[in-house]
Amino acid sequence: MTNVLVVGSVALDTLETPHGRADNALGGSATHFALAASRFAPVRLVGVVGRDFPSEHLEMLKAQKIDLSGLQIADGKTFRWHGRFVGDMSRAETVSVELNVLATFQPKVPAAFVSTPYVLLGNASPDVQIAVLDQLQSPKFVMLDTMNLWIGTQRATLLKLLPRVDAVCINFEEALQLAETTSGATAVRRILDFGAKILIMKRGEHGATLATREGQFTSPSFPTDRVVDPTGAGDSFAGGMLGYLAQAGAEKNALRRAVIYGSVMGSFAVEEFGTKRIQSVTREEIDTRARSILDMLSV
Amino acid sequence: MTNVLVVGSVALDTLETPHGRADNALGGSATHFALAASRFAPVRLVGVVGRDFPSEHLEMLKAQKIDLSGLQIADGKTFRWHGRFVGDMSRAETVSVELNVLATFQPKVPAAFVSTPYVLLGNASPDVQIAVLDQLQSPKFVMLDTMNLWIGTQRATLLKLLPRVDAVCINFEEALQLAETTSGATAVRRILDFGAKILIMKRGEHGATLATREGQFTSPSFPTDRVVDPTGAGDSFAGGMLGYLAQAGAEKNALRRAVIYGSVMGSFAVEEFGTKRIQSVTREEIDTRARSILDMLSV
């Protein structure tokens, strides 16, 4: 079995949406990614939590084929995020954030993990992401996530990092910000000009575009009507993509199909608070939605 | 040759965008639609202009296989719209509007046009659209356009009209407004529940979705990076769709391919002010972009 490695945050989230509220929900980019990717391939997680992190979460993650030997348990409290989604839930409002043990975290990739073929550099400062990248040994496919904060404050470092990874996976608004434009088509062209080999641009409920110098592919989103909590949708998308790639390997159109599986995992992620839906989704349910999307693409 | 009929507005537009300004540009929903559809099939236009309407526009339209025998030339001035697009140009701001001869226009479909198989009921009050529909004799495919104004003020009449046509073609925001929701997936479900047989939901640069009770299809937009003036993009989309349908008839997946041709015509429409780009685009250029979109859908 081909492994997938994720380096990113593990969190306890307080979430408010028009559909209700969840306190101390399991969250964090690495968690959402790992649970989604684990539906396809064994996952290795590098991150940090505090002494307050509930052991039941650790047990649940281990039960889902996620190797936690790279998860540090540090003195202090777990990273906490309190977010609120209002109206059409297209944007999260941060009510409060406590970095806690994440503030001083310098990810160390265990020796047993450094040769993992598929890697997600989860959202973190580009300096931290470079430090992780430098620890890896000839990975097959490295995907980068980032966010508006780093695009705004660490642009130069981020632009140095882009050509060193295989793919960058960001949302539409982040792509516009990175490319300093108001046009998605212009953003795609500029980000490829910055040296990105593959850009995955997530358009929320409008789908996702995979762009390379050779061409583009666009997958629609699976049209779920049951959007309860958008937290983790993007991480679950990335997890579905890399998990599928690890499994499908060199199959024809594997990358395009990976975007479809990413969209599918994103559509499940939003249907319950926190990680609940992704924890319980079956491979059969996943494949059913993937077939629906394939039908939506068929001409 | 199978004909296409459009009933709608013909206008003289003043247009302001971040790329410049055009005064007295040829415009109007029927004009944009007719020019786009005429790339595929002969078009019949029903509308009204005033005595001030430049004869060179009439000559140009006739030269493009557009039958103007249903275009009234009335005493008074032509309908005028002054619009401004700012920022990402996703929304038009109306600077001024003069209905002029359009204010009292009651469309009369000439006897020679009443049996036209493919028909666009261009944007107008639902009462006017119903009056036009009642004049048609067993059309094969009638598509309805509308706008936020009528959804807001004539909702009940519009809901009565929906089940009487074959397709409704509106943009994403209009679909949300019509369905009273913030979710595109919910909007699609509700509008089909209202009795629409086919919904075409245009997502701007994110593509377009064709939805029926049997399934959905989503076409990406052609990623043009040269957006000079969005005026008429939606009408050109509708023109590409119906023109292609008239030409392709009963071919397998004709409706899905029609959405692709609609997207292509929308992508050309925005590349110059007014109707300029659509007037000059060749069938070869159109087919090249359609092939690009087909490649973007291929898995």
Boltz contact constraints between the chains, C-beta under 6 A:
constraints:
  - contact:
      token1: [A, 88]
      token2: [B, 182]
      max_distance: 6.0
  - contact:
      token1: [A, 182]
      token2: [B, 88]
      max_distance: 6.0
  - contact:
      token1: [A, 184]
      token2: [B, 205]
      max_distance: 6.0
  - contact:
      token1: [A, 185]
      token2: [B, 223]
      max_distance: 6.0
  - contact:
      token1: [A, 185]
      token2: [B, 224]
      max_distance: 6.0
  - contact:
      token1: [A, 185]
      token2: [B, 225]
      max_distance: 6.0
  - contact:
      token1: [A, 186]
      token2: [B, 225]
      max_distance: 6.0
  - contact:
      token1: [A, 203]
      token2: [B, 206]
      max_distance: 6.0
  - contact:
      token1: [A, 205]
      token2: [B, 184]
      max_distance: 6.0
  - contact:
      token1: [A, 206]
      token2: [B, 203]
      max_distance: 6.0
  - contact:
      token1: [A, 206]
      token2: [B, 206]
      max_distance: 6.0
  - contact:
      token1: [A, 215]
      token2: [B, 295]
      max_distance: 6.0
  - contact:
      token1: [A, 216]
      token2: [B, 296]
      max_distance: 6.0
  - contact:
      token1: [A, 217]
      token2: [B, 296]
      max_distance: 6.0
  - contact:
      token1: [A, 218]
      token2: [B, 220]
      max_distance: 6.0
  - contact:
      token1: [A, 218]
      token2: [B, 296]
      max_distance: 6.0
  - contact:
      token1: [A, 220]
      token2: [B, 218]
      max_distance: 6.0
  - contact:
      token1: [A, 223]
      token2: [B, 185]
      max_distance: 6.0
  - contact:
      token1: [A, 224]
      token2: [B, 185]
      max_distance: 6.0
  - contact:
      token1: [A, 225]
      token2: [B, 185]
      max_distance: 6.0
  - contact:
      token1: [A, 225]
      token2: [B, 186]
      max_distance: 6.0
  - contact:
      token1: [A, 253]
      token2: [B, 299]
      max_distance: 6.0
  - contact:
      token1: [A, 256]
      token2: [B, 299]
      max_distance: 6.0
  - contact:
      token1: [A, 257]
      token2: [B, 299]
      max_distance: 6.0
  - contact:
      token1: [A, 295]
      token2: [B, 215]
      max_distance: 6.0
  - contact:
      token1: [A, 296]
      token2: [B, 216]
      max_distance: 6.0
  - contact:
      token1: [A, 296]
      token2: [B, 217]
      max_distance: 6.0
  - contact:
      token1: [A, 296]
      token2: [B, 218]
      max_distance: 6.0
  - contact:
      token1: [A, 297]
      token2: [B, 297]
      max_distance: 6.0
  - contact:
      token1: [A, 299]
      token2: [B, 253]
      max_distance: 6.0
  - contact:
      token1: [A, 299]
      token2: [B, 256]
      max_distance: 6.0
  - contact:
      token1: [A, 299]
      token2: [B, 257]
      max_distance: 6.0
